[in-house]
Amino acid sequence: MDKETVLRPAILIIALVLVCEGRVVKVPVGPLVHVEGQAVSIRCDVSDYQGPRDQEFEWSFILPEDTLLIISTFDSNIVDKSVKDRVNSGDISYNKLGDAAAELKFKKVRVTDSGLYRCSTPSTDSVISGNYYADVELKVIGDSLKVAPVIPKSTVSEGESVELQCNTKKGFTEHTFLSVIWLIRKGSSPLEEILTFGPDNKIKVGGSYTQRYTDGGLQLDFRGDGFYGLVLKKAKPSDQGEYVCTAQEWVRQGEEGRNWCKILEKSEEMGKVVVTPTSNMFMRFCFKK
């Protein structure tokens, strides 16, 4: 048997696979988790198709026993009556991102919008081949993120510790994670990051605090039940300023949850801390004597 005879079946199989692949419709990997009241968009792409370059898209809501057509780029009048008012008001709309891409948009998403969405592309191919729709789950959660900082001691002496306590909680929600950030504003300067914990249980230290953290001058204090504490040991005059606690809620999205996506953020001022230099204390002590 010659080499050409051996290779011919393999070449034929590869050719058949390439032909059978056909149209590909893609949506993001779900579930897509968002907070009620936020603007949300869900992208849909189509590739490897035949026919006109400019493709049409339809979005539907999939129920156990029914499919509700939400919106269509081909005919804006084809809308299920259950969402017609929201489509007419612009609360639900679409946006063409190019000839082969479009997005479904919610101006203010609702908890009741949670469910399975299907993006379909009507066939323009000479032969039916590939997939003509793709589904993605949207999960809309309530805003349950709470931030309640404990006001630190307003005045500390140089060399004492500054304790920054931030109580942060969220409702029990699958797929979401918390991070806490401590920041400081010195005078009229912008906020400067001291330290961030999470959402992956890792620690990120602000550039000017790296050495201090390495030396043990910054210490995390976790007592559970939403308590997040940060202790600045041996306070310096440069630690004087207004402290802020920021909590962020995150989800993991994309293939195998590789991408972190922030869905909510809340900040609260913890208060101003004045650091009294030891030289001033010594002068006052001498004056009293």
MOHU-V31372 format. One record per residue. N is the residue number from 1. PSI is psi as a letter, one per 40 degrees, with the letter a starting at -180 (none if undefined). Layout:
{{N:PSI} {N:PSI}}
This chain:
{{1:h} {2:i} {3:d} {4:d} {5:d} {6:d} {7:d} {8:d} {9:d} {10:d} {11:d} {12:d} {13:d} {14:d} {15:d} {16:d} {17:d} {18:d} {19:d} {20:e} {21:d} {22:a} {23:i} {24:h} {25:h} {26:i} {27:i} {28:i} {29:h} {30:a} {31:i} {32:h} {33:h} {34:i} {35:i} {36:h} {37:e} {38:i} {39:h} {40:h} {41:i} {42:h} {43:i} {44:h} {45:i} {46:i} {47:i} {48:f} {49:i} {50:i} {51:a} {52:i} {53:d} {54:h} {55:i} {56:i} {57:i} {58:i} {59:h} {60:i} {61:h} {62:h} {63:i} {64:d} {65:e} {66:i} {67:h} {68:h} {69:h} {70:d} {71:i} {72:h} {73:e} {74:d} {75:h} {76:e} {77:e} {78:g} {79:h} {80:i} {81:d} {82:d} {83:e} {84:d} {85:d} {86:d} {87:d} {88:d} {89:e} {90:e} {91:d} {92:h} {93:a} {94:i} {95:h} {96:h} {97:e} {98:a} {99:d} {100:f} {101:i} {102:i} {103:i} {104:h} {105:h} {106:h} {107:d} {108:h} {109:i} {110:i} {111:d} {112:e} {113:e} {114:i} {115:a} {116:h} {117:i} {118:h} {119:h} {120:i} {121:h} {122:i} {123:h} {124:e} {125:i} {126:d} {127:h} {128:h} {129:h} {130:a} {131:h} {132:e} {133:i} {134:i} {135:i} {136:i} {137:h} {138:h} {139:h} {140:h} {141:i} {142:i} {143:g} {144:e} {145:h} {146:h} {147:h} {148:g} {149:i} {150:h} {151:h} {152:i} {153:h} {154:d} {155:h} {156:i} {157:i} {158:h} {159:e} {160:i} {161:i} {162:h} {163:h} {164:h} {165:h} {166:h} {167:h} {168:h} {169:i} {170:i} {171:i} {172:h} {173:h} {174:i} {175:e} {176:i} {177:i} {178:i} {179:i} {180:h} {181:h} {182:h} {183:i} {184:i} {185:h} {186:h} {187:b} {188:e} {189:i} {190:i} {191:h} {192:h} {193:h} {194:d} {195:i} {196:h} {197:h} {198:a} {199:e} {200:f} {201:e} {202:i} {203:h} {204:h} {205:h} {206:i} {207:d} {208:e} {209:e} {210:d} {211:d} {212:d} {213:d} {214:d} {215:e} {216:e} {217:e} {218:h} {219:h} {220:i} {221:h} {222:h} {223:e} {224:i} {225:f} {226:e} {227:h} {228:h} {229:i} {230:h} {231:h} {232:h} {233:i} {234:g} {235:i} {236:i} {237:d} {238:e} {239:e} {240:h} {241:a} {242:h} {243:i} {244:i} {245:h} {246:h} {247:i} {248:i} {249:h} {250:i} {251:i} {252:h} {253:i} {254:a} {255:h} {256:f} {257:f} {258:d} {259:h} {260:h} {261:h} {262:h} {263:e} {264:i} {265:h} {266:h} {267:i} {268:h} {269:h} {270:d} {271:i} {272:h} {273:h} {274:h} {275:h} {276:h} {277:i} {278:d} {279:d} {280:d} {281:d} {282:d} {283:d} {284:d} {285:d} {286:d} {287:d} {288:d} {289:none}}
